[in-house]
Amino acid sequence: MSLAERLLNAETTAALARCLLRTGHDVTAAHVRTCGDRLDGLSFTGRVTAIRDAVLADLPTDYPTFARVLHTALGDDEFTGWMIYPIAEAVSVRGLDAFEPALDLLAELTPRLTAETGVRPFLIADLDRALKAMTPWTTHPDPHVRRLASEGTRPRLPWAPQIPALIQDPTPTVPVLDALYRDESEYVRRSVSNHLNDISRDHPALAVEVAARWLAAPEATTDRVVRHGLRTLIKSGDPAALTLLGHSPDLPVVVEGPHITTPEIRVGDHLVFDWAVTNASEQAAEVVIDYVIHHRKANGSLTPKVFKLTTRTLGPGETWRATRRHSFKPITTRRYHPGGHLVQIQVNGRPYPQAAFLLER
């Protein structure tokens, strides 16, 4: 059974229909009760759309009555879990003309299952108005609602529509992050990190500026928030991000290798290589050590992908030696092409000499 089938299936729609019928409103739930039979073969997105459309067909067309049904359903303990995902999508369709009340309803729904995708159409329709309604959520007593303020406004939220205006200029959401980076909830802080990482992809200088301000007024958790938020910049060797976190790109190091012990491998095998990194300076230094695989593309060109190894402190003259087994097992997010590949070690964002290996089918 696929993930989509486990999350949204006929049992989900049957439970949702029961919840809607128990509201006591004039709802037959006829479309919701039968749509479970039409989900076979659909992707997760297709299932969400099918259930959303069934909800819209069953519930009243005027928003106030539509919302009353869902508010009543919130009193039902069974009204929770993945059935909420298409419900939030239905709110975003039916509620755009009832802007603030619909956003308030999404905030009520999000503790049952995140409504992060449901708020996106409001942000796209009127960014300023949506942020004005969502920013007060940063002080909400429920961490799920506080997280929604950060997660829902991410410029590049995975599996959700992007927010072009925030990709172009993410500064309107910085006050949201400023209010939440020291939140007591790890769940909320992780969202803040991911939001900062989104910003870093298009506006690295702004991301570093925000992170530096947080580090100037930190809590015990701030360093972790910042490091996770700047992870893409660290992997790409951004000098400002590396320097902020104490990893000088100019640190004198000696890198031996990588030495490959499996120069010819097949898809499904492991690339095995070892290396040594020596701190050549006269003082202890914290180093970020990664490795880069240059994968061959279908057109024959090579494209680099950085993989995390470790962050550690090396004393003056200290050497760290290690061996890595990198899997070439097929995965859904990457397609392997036969031919020459490269691997290299990267220290504090600076790449060192490459070693070649051959990938065969």
Residue frames as qw, qx, qy, qz and C-alpha x, y, z in Angstrom:
[[0.000, 0.889, 0.458, 0.000, 0.00, 0.00, 0.00],
 [0.409, 0.481, -0.023, 0.775, 1.40, 3.39, -0.99],
 [0.186, -0.178, -0.446, 0.857, 1.74, 6.29, 1.41],
 [0.317, -0.074, -0.193, -0.926, -1.13, 8.10, -0.33],
 [0.617, -0.258, -0.656, -0.348, -3.36, 5.03, 0.13],
 [0.490, -0.265, -0.688, 0.465, -2.49, 4.82, 3.82],
 [0.091, -0.145, -0.283, 0.944, -3.21, 8.49, 4.50],
 [0.470, 0.271, 0.057, -0.838, -6.33, 9.12, 2.45],
 [0.107, -0.021, -0.956, -0.272, -8.56, 6.17, 1.67],
 [0.447, -0.431, -0.588, -0.519, -12.14, 4.93, 1.89],
 [0.533, -0.476, -0.602, 0.358, -11.86, 4.58, 5.66],
 [0.225, -0.163, -0.143, 0.950, -10.82, 8.24, 5.88],
 [0.246, -0.187, -0.345, -0.886, -13.78, 9.43, 3.85],
 [0.531, -0.459, -0.689, -0.179, -16.19, 7.20, 5.78],
 [0.448, -0.419, -0.485, 0.623, -14.96, 8.69, 9.06],
 [0.056, -0.057, 0.061, 0.995, -15.20, 12.21, 7.63],
 [0.368, -0.350, -0.566, -0.649, -18.77, 11.55, 6.50],
 [0.523, -0.507, -0.663, 0.175, -19.70, 10.38, 10.00],
 [0.315, -0.302, -0.280, 0.855, -18.25, 13.58, 11.47],
 [0.118, -0.079, -0.277, -0.950, -20.20, 15.77, 9.05],
 [0.467, -0.420, -0.664, -0.406, -23.45, 13.88, 9.67],
 [0.511, -0.464, -0.607, 0.393, -23.04, 14.18, 13.44],
 [0.158, 0.078, -0.106, 0.979, -22.89, 17.99, 13.25],
 [0.126, 0.566, 0.697, -0.422, -26.69, 18.08, 13.25],
 [0.207, 0.506, -0.171, -0.820, -26.73, 20.51, 10.34],
 [0.792, 0.463, 0.243, -0.314, -28.59, 19.77, 7.13],
 [0.146, 0.641, -0.701, -0.276, -25.69, 17.86, 5.59],
 [0.963, 0.099, 0.018, -0.251, -26.18, 14.52, 3.84],
 [0.335, -0.617, 0.680, 0.212, -22.44, 13.94, 3.17],
 [0.889, 0.344, 0.264, -0.143, -23.53, 11.98, 0.10],
 [0.596, 0.737, -0.304, 0.095, -20.52, 12.96, -2.02],
 [0.135, -0.670, 0.685, -0.252, -18.03, 12.39, 0.81],
 [0.777, -0.151, 0.556, -0.256, -19.53, 8.97, 1.59],
 [0.888, 0.394, 0.239, -0.005, -19.08, 7.77, -2.01],
 [0.353, 0.865, -0.357, -0.015, -15.83, 9.47, -3.03],
 [0.510, -0.539, 0.671, 0.007, -13.76, 6.85, -1.22],
 [0.821, 0.225, 0.521, 0.056, -14.64, 4.44, -4.03],
 [0.586, 0.796, 0.071, 0.134, -13.09, 6.82, -6.57],
 [0.264, -0.884, 0.371, 0.102, -9.67, 7.21, -4.97],
 [0.859, -0.095, 0.427, 0.267, -7.97, 4.12, -6.43],
 [0.685, 0.393, 0.286, 0.543, -5.05, 4.99, -8.68],
 [0.061, 0.948, 0.063, 0.305, -4.93, 8.63, -7.59],
 [0.485, 0.299, -0.428, 0.702, -1.84, 10.34, -6.22],
 [0.278, -0.429, -0.577, 0.637, -1.89, 12.02, -2.82],
 [0.074, 0.219, -0.049, -0.972, -2.67, 15.37, -4.46],
 [0.361, -0.150, -0.662, -0.640, -5.39, 13.75, -6.56],
 [0.402, -0.425, -0.798, 0.147, -6.95, 12.23, -3.44],
 [0.142, -0.371, -0.360, 0.844, -6.89, 15.57, -1.64],
 [0.206, 0.092, -0.309, -0.924, -8.60, 17.24, -4.59],
 [0.404, -0.264, -0.786, -0.387, -11.26, 14.54, -4.88],
 [0.358, -0.486, -0.708, 0.366, -12.16, 14.68, -1.18],
 [0.072, -0.291, -0.137, 0.944, -12.03, 18.48, -1.14],
 [0.281, -0.045, -0.471, -0.835, -14.45, 18.67, -4.06],
 [0.425, -0.388, -0.809, -0.119, -16.78, 16.18, -2.36],
 [0.263, -0.442, -0.526, 0.677, -16.77, 18.33, 0.79],
 [0.072, 0.205, -0.108, -0.970, -17.53, 21.43, -1.25],
 [0.358, -0.187, -0.684, -0.608, -20.39, 19.61, -2.98],
 [0.451, -0.431, -0.776, 0.091, -21.89, 18.47, 0.34],
 [0.280, -0.456, -0.434, 0.725, -21.51, 21.60, 2.46],
 [0.194, 0.880, 0.382, -0.207, -23.49, 24.84, 2.09],
 [0.584, 0.508, 0.178, 0.607, -22.24, 27.26, -0.55],
 [0.096, -0.901, 0.043, -0.421, -22.48, 30.37, 1.63],
 [0.445, 0.388, -0.628, 0.506, -19.41, 30.74, 3.83],
 [0.355, -0.423, 0.462, -0.694, -21.08, 31.50, 7.20],
 [0.909, -0.108, 0.100, -0.389, -23.17, 28.30, 7.09],
 [0.812, 0.365, -0.422, 0.171, -20.22, 26.32, 5.67],
 [0.201, 0.492, -0.604, 0.594, -18.07, 27.50, 8.57],
 [0.620, -0.364, 0.331, -0.611, -20.73, 26.69, 11.17],
 [0.972, 0.050, -0.178, -0.145, -20.71, 23.06, 10.04],
 [0.688, 0.354, -0.478, 0.416, -16.94, 22.82, 10.45],
 [0.134, -0.510, 0.481, -0.700, -16.95, 24.64, 13.79],
 [0.834, -0.256, 0.162, -0.461, -19.48, 22.11, 15.05],
 [0.928, 0.209, -0.299, 0.071, -17.37, 19.25, 13.67],
 [0.300, 0.564, -0.559, 0.529, -14.42, 20.52, 15.69],
 [0.557, -0.436, 0.426, -0.564, -16.29, 19.38, 18.77],
 [0.985, 0.050, -0.022, -0.166, -16.01, 15.78, 17.52],
 [0.514, -0.620, 0.564, 0.182, -12.89, 13.90, 18.63],
 [0.769, 0.191, 0.554, 0.255, -12.98, 11.80, 15.43],
 [0.430, 0.889, 0.111, 0.109, -12.64, 14.96, 13.33],
 [0.347, -0.802, 0.435, 0.216, -8.83, 14.83, 13.20],
 [0.675, -0.145, 0.631, 0.355, -5.86, 13.44, 11.28],
 [0.267, -0.089, 0.595, 0.753, -5.48, 13.34, 7.53],
 [0.155, 0.690, 0.687, 0.166, -9.14, 14.04, 6.82],
 [0.134, -0.843, -0.166, 0.494, -8.33, 17.63, 7.86],
 [0.361, -0.249, 0.472, 0.765, -5.97, 18.11, 4.90],
 [0.097, 0.396, 0.663, 0.627, -8.75, 18.26, 2.25],
 [0.183, -0.821, -0.521, 0.144, -10.95, 20.14, 4.71],
 [0.301, -0.644, 0.062, 0.701, -8.34, 22.91, 4.90],
 [0.213, 0.016, 0.605, 0.767, -8.20, 22.94, 1.11],
 [0.026, -0.655, -0.707, -0.265, -11.98, 23.33, 1.02],
 [0.245, -0.814, -0.286, 0.442, -11.77, 26.29, 3.40],
 [0.291, -0.411, 0.316, 0.804, -9.23, 27.95, 1.10],
 [0.093, 0.296, 0.704, 0.639, -11.67, 27.61, -1.82],
 [0.196, -0.726, -0.636, -0.176, -14.88, 28.61, -0.06],
 [0.429, -0.752, -0.311, 0.392, -13.34, 31.19, 2.27],
 [0.476, 0.108, 0.144, 0.860, -11.36, 33.58, 0.09],
 [0.099, -0.603, -0.299, -0.733, -14.29, 36.00, 0.11],
 [0.620, -0.753, -0.116, -0.185, -14.48, 35.72, 3.91],
 [0.523, 0.605, -0.477, 0.365, -10.79, 36.40, 4.32],
 [0.081, -0.507, 0.633, -0.579, -10.09, 36.88, 8.03],
 [0.786, -0.201, 0.333, -0.482, -12.80, 34.52, 9.35],
 [0.941, 0.268, -0.198, -0.055, -11.56, 31.79, 7.01],
 [0.427, 0.530, -0.595, 0.428, -7.99, 32.23, 8.21],
 [0.418, -0.425, 0.535, -0.598, -9.23, 32.06, 11.79],
 [0.940, -0.001, 0.095, -0.327, -10.96, 28.77, 10.94],
 [0.781, 0.423, -0.421, 0.183, -7.72, 27.38, 9.49],
 [0.044, 0.535, -0.631, 0.561, -5.97, 28.32, 12.74],
 [0.711, -0.247, 0.398, -0.526, -8.63, 26.32, 14.62],
 [0.956, 0.224, -0.098, -0.160, -8.14, 23.36, 12.30],
 [0.468, 0.657, -0.564, 0.173, -4.35, 23.26, 12.40],
 [0.369, -0.471, 0.722, -0.346, -4.03, 21.50, 15.80],
 [0.886, 0.115, 0.360, -0.269, -5.94, 18.57, 14.25],
 [0.775, 0.142, 0.373, 0.489, -3.55, 18.46, 11.28],
 [0.258, -0.420, 0.134, 0.860, -1.46, 21.31, 9.95],
 [0.437, 0.787, 0.421, -0.112, -3.35, 23.72, 7.71],
 [0.348, -0.541, 0.319, 0.696, -0.11, 25.03, 6.19],
 [0.236, 0.154, 0.684, 0.673, -1.25, 24.47, 2.61],
 [0.030, 0.744, 0.666, 0.035, -4.68, 25.92, 3.28],
 [0.157, -0.833, -0.127, 0.515, -3.31, 29.38, 4.07],
 [0.455, -0.139, 0.468, 0.744, -1.29, 29.61, 0.85],
 [0.209, 0.602, 0.586, 0.501, -4.11, 30.87, -1.43],
 [0.217, -0.927, -0.282, 0.115, -4.76, 33.72, 1.03],
 [0.470, -0.590, 0.245, 0.609, -1.10, 34.76, 0.95],
 [0.386, 0.144, 0.600, 0.685, -1.10, 34.65, -2.85],
 [0.068, 0.764, 0.578, 0.280, -4.36, 36.59, -3.10],
 [0.102, -0.907, 0.025, -0.409, -3.42, 39.42, -0.71],
 [0.676, 0.121, -0.518, 0.510, -0.07, 39.06, 1.02],
 [0.023, 0.343, -0.359, 0.868, -0.32, 42.11, 3.27],
 [0.660, -0.337, -0.023, -0.671, -3.82, 41.30, 4.43],
 [0.906, -0.109, -0.410, -0.020, -2.96, 37.66, 5.12],
 [0.546, 0.176, -0.512, 0.639, 0.19, 38.53, 7.08],
 [0.237, -0.406, 0.234, -0.851, -1.74, 41.07, 9.12],
 [0.827, -0.291, -0.097, -0.471, -4.12, 38.28, 10.15],
 [0.924, 0.017, -0.358, 0.132, -1.45, 35.62, 10.65],
 [0.340, 0.507, -0.488, 0.624, 1.28, 37.52, 12.50],
 [0.498, -0.510, 0.330, -0.619, -0.70, 37.61, 15.80],
 [0.961, -0.088, -0.226, -0.131, -0.62, 33.80, 15.73],
 [0.536, 0.432, -0.562, 0.459, 3.01, 34.04, 16.90],
 [0.146, -0.333, 0.588, -0.722, 1.73, 34.66, 20.44],
 [0.785, -0.201, -0.292, -0.508, -1.01, 32.01, 20.37],
 [0.575, -0.500, 0.580, -0.289, -0.93, 29.58, 23.32],
 [0.937, 0.128, 0.322, -0.040, -1.09, 26.55, 21.00],
 [0.354, -0.518, 0.576, 0.525, 2.29, 25.69, 19.41],
 [0.501, 0.347, 0.722, 0.327, 0.53, 24.29, 16.34],
 [0.227, 0.922, 0.314, 0.013, -0.93, 27.73, 15.62],
 [0.235, -0.846, 0.305, 0.368, 2.40, 29.46, 16.29],
 [0.508, -0.168, 0.705, 0.466, 4.08, 27.04, 13.89],
 [0.459, 0.648, 0.586, 0.161, 1.41, 27.77, 11.27],
 [0.049, 0.964, -0.007, -0.261, 2.51, 31.42, 11.30],
 [0.233, -0.655, 0.605, 0.387, 6.01, 30.34, 10.27],
 [0.459, 0.009, 0.845, 0.275, 5.40, 27.21, 8.22],
 [0.442, 0.690, 0.570, -0.055, 2.43, 28.53, 6.28],
 [0.193, 0.954, -0.049, -0.225, 4.36, 31.64, 5.18],
 [0.596, -0.350, 0.541, 0.480, 7.50, 29.82, 3.97],
 [0.327, 0.613, -0.324, -0.642, 8.38, 31.09, 0.47],
 [0.496, 0.340, -0.733, -0.317, 9.16, 27.58, -0.82],
 [0.645, -0.198, 0.597, -0.434, 7.10, 25.23, 1.33],
 [0.013, 0.170, -0.934, -0.314, 7.52, 21.69, -0.11],
 [0.002, 0.358, 0.924, 0.132, 4.45, 20.07, -1.67],
 [0.062, 0.778, 0.488, -0.390, 2.61, 23.38, -1.66],
 [0.421, 0.813, 0.207, 0.344, 2.25, 26.37, -4.01],
 [0.520, -0.048, -0.147, 0.840, 5.20, 28.74, -3.80],
 [0.034, -0.901, -0.324, 0.287, 4.62, 32.36, -2.80],
 [0.619, 0.502, 0.143, 0.587, 6.23, 34.36, -5.64],
 [0.073, -0.912, 0.021, -0.402, 6.03, 37.67, -3.78],
 [0.662, -0.704, 0.255, -0.004, 7.94, 36.21, -0.81],
 [0.860, 0.080, 0.222, 0.452, 10.52, 34.59, -3.06],
 [0.389, 0.706, 0.085, 0.587, 11.15, 38.02, -4.57],
 [0.022, -0.568, 0.349, -0.745, 11.12, 39.82, -1.21],
 [0.620, -0.315, -0.713, 0.088, 10.94, 37.74, 1.98],
 [0.146, 0.210, -0.437, 0.862, 11.33, 40.67, 4.38],
 [0.537, -0.388, -0.091, -0.744, 7.58, 40.79, 5.25],
 [0.876, -0.297, -0.358, -0.124, 7.86, 37.46, 7.09],
 [0.466, 0.323, -0.562, 0.602, 11.01, 38.32, 9.06],
 [0.346, -0.420, 0.356, -0.760, 8.95, 39.75, 11.98],
 [0.916, -0.172, -0.139, -0.336, 7.20, 36.37, 12.23],
 [0.831, 0.157, -0.429, 0.318, 10.56, 34.60, 12.50],
 [0.133, 0.469, -0.447, 0.750, 11.90, 37.19, 14.95],
 [0.606, -0.398, 0.190, -0.662, 8.94, 36.45, 17.21],
 [0.963, -0.098, -0.017, -0.251, 9.41, 32.68, 17.07],
 [0.627, 0.491, -0.571, 0.198, 13.12, 31.80, 16.86],
 [0.028, 0.327, -0.753, 0.571, 13.29, 31.53, 20.66],
 [0.743, -0.251, -0.185, -0.592, 9.95, 29.71, 20.97],
 [0.517, -0.420, 0.675, -0.316, 9.73, 27.14, 23.75],
 [0.895, 0.198, 0.354, -0.186, 8.59, 24.48, 21.27],
 [0.395, -0.328, 0.701, 0.495, 11.16, 22.56, 19.21],
 [0.450, 0.518, 0.709, 0.163, 8.35, 21.95, 16.70],
 [0.185, 0.958, 0.181, -0.127, 8.01, 25.70, 16.17],
 [0.255, -0.775, 0.420, 0.396, 11.75, 26.40, 16.15],
 [0.538, -0.022, 0.735, 0.412, 12.35, 23.75, 13.49],
 [0.399, 0.757, 0.501, 0.132, 9.81, 25.50, 11.26],
 [0.047, -0.962, 0.102, 0.251, 11.65, 28.80, 11.81],
 [0.446, -0.462, 0.627, 0.441, 14.91, 27.13, 10.72],
 [0.509, 0.313, 0.725, 0.343, 13.31, 25.74, 7.59],
 [0.230, 0.923, 0.305, -0.040, 11.77, 29.11, 6.79],
 [0.197, -0.848, 0.335, 0.361, 15.18, 30.79, 7.18],
 [0.517, -0.160, 0.726, 0.425, 16.66, 28.14, 4.90],
 [0.452, 0.678, 0.557, 0.159, 14.02, 28.97, 2.28],
 [0.052, 0.983, -0.002, -0.178, 15.05, 32.62, 2.46],
 [0.437, -0.614, 0.516, 0.407, 18.73, 31.69, 2.14],
 [0.649, 0.241, 0.636, 0.340, 18.16, 30.05, -1.24],
 [0.354, 0.765, 0.375, 0.386, 17.19, 33.35, -2.87],
 [0.049, -0.908, 0.109, -0.402, 18.52, 36.00, -0.46],
 [0.802, -0.082, -0.432, 0.404, 21.63, 34.63, 1.28],
 [0.234, 0.324, -0.302, 0.866, 22.76, 38.01, 2.60],
 [0.518, -0.466, -0.015, -0.718, 19.40, 38.61, 4.28],
 [0.892, -0.273, -0.353, -0.070, 19.41, 35.14, 5.84],
 [0.655, 0.060, -0.407, 0.634, 22.88, 35.72, 7.31],
 [0.042, -0.418, 0.161, -0.893, 21.87, 39.18, 8.53],
 [0.711, -0.448, -0.145, -0.523, 18.83, 37.77, 10.34],
 [0.893, -0.158, -0.377, 0.188, 20.84, 34.89, 11.79],
 [0.451, 0.252, -0.364, 0.775, 23.54, 37.26, 13.05],
 [0.325, -0.478, 0.094, -0.811, 20.91, 39.36, 14.83],
 [0.862, -0.362, -0.233, -0.267, 19.51, 36.26, 16.52],
 [0.813, -0.001, -0.385, 0.436, 22.95, 35.14, 17.64],
 [0.164, 0.414, -0.284, 0.849, 23.46, 38.57, 19.21],
 [0.502, -0.282, 0.336, -0.745, 20.44, 37.93, 21.49],
 [0.532, 0.094, -0.812, -0.222, 20.45, 34.15, 21.85],
 [0.809, -0.377, 0.246, -0.376, 18.79, 31.52, 23.96],
 [0.516, -0.383, 0.761, 0.090, 20.39, 28.13, 24.55],
 [0.699, 0.350, 0.623, 0.039, 18.55, 26.84, 21.46],
 [0.343, 0.855, -0.040, -0.386, 19.50, 29.67, 19.07],
 [0.107, -0.569, 0.722, 0.379, 22.73, 28.22, 17.75],
 [0.401, 0.131, 0.899, 0.115, 20.93, 25.07, 16.64],
 [0.429, 0.748, 0.427, -0.273, 18.16, 27.10, 14.99],
 [0.179, 0.845, -0.300, -0.404, 20.69, 29.16, 13.07],
 [0.230, -0.388, 0.837, 0.310, 22.86, 26.23, 12.00],
 [0.442, 0.350, 0.825, 0.051, 19.88, 24.36, 10.63],
 [0.341, 0.840, 0.286, -0.311, 18.55, 27.52, 8.99],
 [0.163, 0.829, -0.415, -0.338, 21.84, 28.23, 7.22],
 [0.755, -0.166, 0.621, 0.133, 22.54, 24.60, 6.25],
 [0.718, 0.610, 0.290, 0.167, 22.19, 25.19, 2.51],
 [0.178, 0.947, -0.241, 0.113, 24.59, 28.12, 2.66],
 [0.522, -0.617, 0.588, 0.042, 27.07, 26.09, 4.70],
 [0.816, 0.131, 0.540, 0.160, 26.97, 23.24, 2.20],
 [0.586, 0.756, 0.181, 0.228, 27.45, 25.66, -0.69],
 [0.672, -0.050, -0.079, 0.734, 30.43, 27.27, 1.02],
 [0.016, 0.896, 0.207, 0.393, 28.93, 30.72, 1.54],
 [0.479, 0.262, -0.429, 0.720, 31.76, 32.71, 3.18],
 [0.268, -0.463, 0.183, -0.825, 29.50, 34.97, 5.25],
 [0.852, -0.343, -0.145, -0.368, 27.50, 32.07, 6.70],
 [0.854, 0.033, -0.396, 0.335, 30.64, 30.07, 7.44],
 [0.281, 0.366, -0.371, 0.806, 32.32, 33.01, 9.13],
 [0.510, -0.494, 0.042, -0.703, 29.23, 33.77, 11.23],
 [0.930, -0.298, -0.092, -0.195, 29.29, 30.22, 12.58],
 [0.471, -0.733, 0.488, 0.059, 33.02, 30.26, 13.24],
 [0.848, 0.099, 0.451, 0.261, 34.13, 28.17, 10.25],
 [0.028, 0.773, -0.302, -0.558, 36.75, 30.22, 8.46],
 [0.856, 0.510, 0.080, -0.040, 36.95, 29.35, 4.74],
 [0.389, 0.789, -0.431, 0.200, 40.61, 30.41, 4.93],
 [0.725, -0.549, 0.405, -0.096, 41.56, 27.96, 7.69],
 [0.314, 0.584, -0.732, -0.154, 44.81, 26.23, 6.69],
 [0.849, -0.131, 0.456, -0.233, 44.11, 22.51, 6.44],
 [0.101, 0.408, -0.839, -0.345, 45.77, 19.58, 4.72],
 [0.839, 0.148, 0.233, -0.469, 43.43, 17.13, 3.01],
 [0.100, -0.313, 0.907, 0.262, 44.58, 13.66, 1.98],
 [0.249, 0.315, 0.913, 0.066, 42.31, 11.84, -0.42],
 [0.844, -0.134, 0.355, -0.379, 39.67, 10.87, -1.02],
 [0.016, 0.359, -0.910, -0.208, 41.21, 7.46, -1.66],
 [0.798, 0.093, -0.073, -0.591, 38.68, 5.22, -3.41],
 [0.332, -0.280, 0.900, -0.040, 38.71, 1.50, -2.66],
 [0.549, 0.412, 0.726, -0.038, 35.83, 0.69, -5.05],
 [0.034, -0.399, 0.336, 0.852, 36.81, 2.44, -8.30],
 [0.345, -0.036, -0.669, -0.658, 34.20, 0.52, -10.33],
 [0.278, 0.176, 0.776, -0.539, 30.70, 0.00, -8.93],
 [0.105, -0.355, -0.767, -0.524, 27.23, -0.81, -10.18],
 [0.435, -0.393, -0.033, -0.809, 23.89, 0.78, -9.35],
 [0.855, -0.395, -0.252, -0.224, 22.91, -0.72, -6.01],
 [0.773, 0.000, -0.367, 0.517, 26.52, -0.94, -4.77],
 [0.381, -0.891, -0.078, 0.232, 28.41, 1.30, -2.33],
 [0.471, 0.709, -0.265, 0.454, 31.21, 3.69, -3.15],
 [0.756, -0.583, -0.126, 0.269, 33.85, 3.25, -0.43],
 [0.462, 0.646, -0.175, 0.582, 36.46, 5.93, 0.15],
 [0.617, -0.608, -0.280, 0.414, 38.62, 7.29, 2.95],
 [0.260, 0.794, -0.035, 0.548, 40.32, 10.59, 3.68],
 [0.581, -0.410, -0.363, 0.603, 42.26, 12.55, 6.26],
 [0.057, 0.879, 0.121, 0.458, 41.90, 16.20, 7.29],
 [0.638, -0.236, -0.330, 0.654, 44.64, 17.92, 9.32],
 [0.114, -0.980, -0.160, 0.021, 44.37, 21.28, 11.05],
 [0.710, 0.280, -0.071, 0.643, 47.55, 23.03, 9.88],
 [0.075, -0.831, 0.051, -0.548, 47.00, 26.12, 12.02],
 [0.330, 0.247, -0.670, 0.618, 48.51, 26.85, 15.41],
 [0.349, -0.074, 0.493, -0.794, 45.19, 26.95, 17.24],
 [0.292, 0.287, 0.905, -0.116, 42.17, 24.72, 17.67],
 [0.300, 0.176, -0.296, -0.890, 39.53, 25.20, 14.99],
 [0.606, 0.298, 0.642, -0.363, 35.99, 23.99, 14.35],
 [0.074, 0.268, -0.688, -0.670, 35.71, 22.51, 10.88],
 [0.755, 0.327, 0.292, -0.488, 32.71, 21.55, 8.76],
 [0.126, -0.321, 0.855, 0.388, 33.63, 18.52, 6.68],
 [0.759, 0.391, 0.256, -0.452, 31.39, 17.39, 3.83],
 [0.400, -0.140, 0.753, 0.503, 31.86, 15.38, 0.68],
 [0.486, 0.539, -0.076, -0.684, 30.63, 16.10, -2.82],
 [0.580, 0.151, 0.765, 0.236, 29.50, 13.53, -5.37],
 [0.261, 0.460, -0.324, -0.784, 29.51, 14.79, -8.95],
 [0.642, 0.270, 0.704, -0.136, 26.73, 12.73, -10.55],
 [0.108, -0.074, 0.661, 0.739, 26.63, 12.17, -14.27],
 [0.509, 0.415, 0.286, -0.698, 23.49, 13.45, -15.94],
 [0.761, 0.406, 0.506, -0.014, 21.72, 12.01, -18.98],
 [0.497, 0.866, -0.046, 0.012, 23.43, 14.55, -21.26],
 [0.822, 0.236, -0.230, 0.465, 26.89, 13.53, -20.00],
 [0.052, 0.693, -0.288, 0.659, 27.55, 16.59, -17.85],
 [0.498, -0.179, -0.719, 0.451, 28.30, 16.37, -14.12],
 [0.322, -0.713, -0.107, -0.613, 26.27, 17.98, -11.35],
 [0.255, 0.239, -0.738, 0.577, 27.49, 18.25, -7.72],
 [0.654, -0.584, -0.322, -0.358, 25.56, 17.14, -4.66],
 [0.061, 0.523, -0.623, 0.578, 26.92, 17.93, -1.17],
 [0.777, -0.367, -0.500, -0.105, 26.54, 15.34, 1.61],
 [0.374, -0.800, 0.289, -0.369, 27.07, 16.06, 5.29],
 [0.693, 0.153, -0.639, 0.295, 29.92, 14.34, 7.13],
 [0.594, -0.524, -0.467, 0.394, 30.69, 16.07, 10.42],
 [0.014, 0.862, -0.141, 0.487, 31.36, 19.26, 12.32],
 [0.840, -0.407, -0.222, 0.281, 34.17, 18.85, 14.83],
 [0.140, -0.950, 0.280, -0.007, 36.95, 20.70, 16.62],
 [0.893, 0.208, -0.165, 0.362, 40.51, 19.81, 15.62],
 [0.508, -0.778, 0.094, 0.358, 43.45, 20.84, 17.78],
 [0.181, 0.842, -0.433, -0.266, 46.62, 22.34, 16.29],
 [0.133, 0.475, -0.851, -0.180, 48.14, 19.72, 14.00],
 [0.561, 0.041, 0.762, -0.321, 45.36, 17.20, 14.79],
 [0.267, 0.167, -0.738, -0.597, 44.26, 14.81, 12.02],
 [0.682, 0.133, 0.502, -0.515, 40.87, 13.20, 11.55],
 [0.150, 0.219, -0.858, -0.440, 40.75, 10.06, 9.41],
 [0.622, 0.194, 0.549, -0.523, 37.60, 8.25, 8.38],
 [0.073, 0.022, 0.876, 0.476, 35.99, 5.97, 5.82],
 [0.511, 0.290, 0.214, -0.780, 32.64, 6.44, 4.14],
 [0.248, 0.204, 0.907, 0.273, 30.29, 4.05, 2.36],
 [0.340, 0.334, -0.001, -0.879, 28.04, 5.97, -0.02],
 [0.529, 0.281, 0.797, -0.078, 25.06, 4.03, -1.33],
 [0.206, 0.223, -0.493, -0.815, 24.09, 4.05, -4.99],
 [0.192, 0.354, 0.909, -0.109, 20.90, 2.15, -4.27],
 [0.021, -0.419, -0.513, -0.749, 18.12, 3.45, -6.57],
 [0.007, -0.454, -0.578, 0.678, 15.87, 6.05, -4.93],
 [0.300, 0.739, 0.597, 0.081, 12.82, 7.87, -6.23],
 [0.019, -0.956, -0.059, 0.287, 14.41, 11.33, -5.98],
 [0.066, -0.731, 0.549, 0.399, 17.52, 10.57, -8.03],
 [0.922, 0.372, 0.089, -0.058, 18.20, 8.76, -11.26],
 [0.504, -0.571, 0.521, 0.385, 21.67, 7.33, -11.80],
 [0.711, 0.678, -0.125, -0.139, 23.37, 7.38, -15.19],
 [0.911, -0.140, 0.149, 0.358, 26.38, 5.19, -16.02],
 [0.510, 0.727, -0.096, 0.450, 29.79, 6.65, -16.67],
 [0.517, 0.132, -0.420, 0.734, 32.54, 8.50, -14.87],
 [0.400, -0.859, -0.269, -0.173, 31.71, 10.21, -11.59],
 [0.354, 0.472, -0.434, 0.682, 33.77, 12.25, -9.14],
 [0.612, -0.703, -0.357, 0.059, 34.01, 12.53, -5.35],
 [0.368, 0.476, -0.311, 0.735, 35.80, 15.18, -3.33],
 [0.441, -0.514, -0.554, 0.484, 36.15, 16.37, 0.26],
 [0.025, 0.741, 0.140, 0.657, 34.96, 19.87, 1.23],
 [0.515, -0.362, -0.497, 0.598, 36.22, 21.64, 4.37],
 [0.068, -0.607, -0.263, 0.747, 34.55, 24.84, 5.58],
 [0.507, 0.757, 0.233, -0.340, 32.93, 25.20, 2.18],
 [0.172, 0.740, -0.544, -0.356, 36.19, 24.90, 0.27],
 [0.975, 0.186, 0.052, -0.114, 36.46, 21.94, -2.15],
 [0.360, -0.620, 0.655, 0.240, 39.65, 19.89, -2.40],
 [0.200, 0.372, -0.763, -0.490, 40.98, 17.63, -5.20],
 [0.836, 0.108, 0.037, -0.536, 38.65, 15.14, -6.82],
 [0.275, -0.246, 0.921, 0.123, 38.92, 11.39, -7.29],
 [0.580, 0.204, -0.410, -0.674, 37.24, 9.54, -10.15],
 [0.408, -0.011, 0.900, -0.151, 35.17, 6.34, -10.12],
 [0.296, 0.038, -0.676, -0.674, 33.07, 4.51, -12.69],
 [0.552, 0.142, 0.575, -0.587, 29.39, 3.72, -12.23],
 [0.191, 0.065, -0.842, -0.500, 27.99, 0.88, -14.34],
 [0.699, -0.157, -0.110, -0.689, 24.47, -0.47, -14.64]]
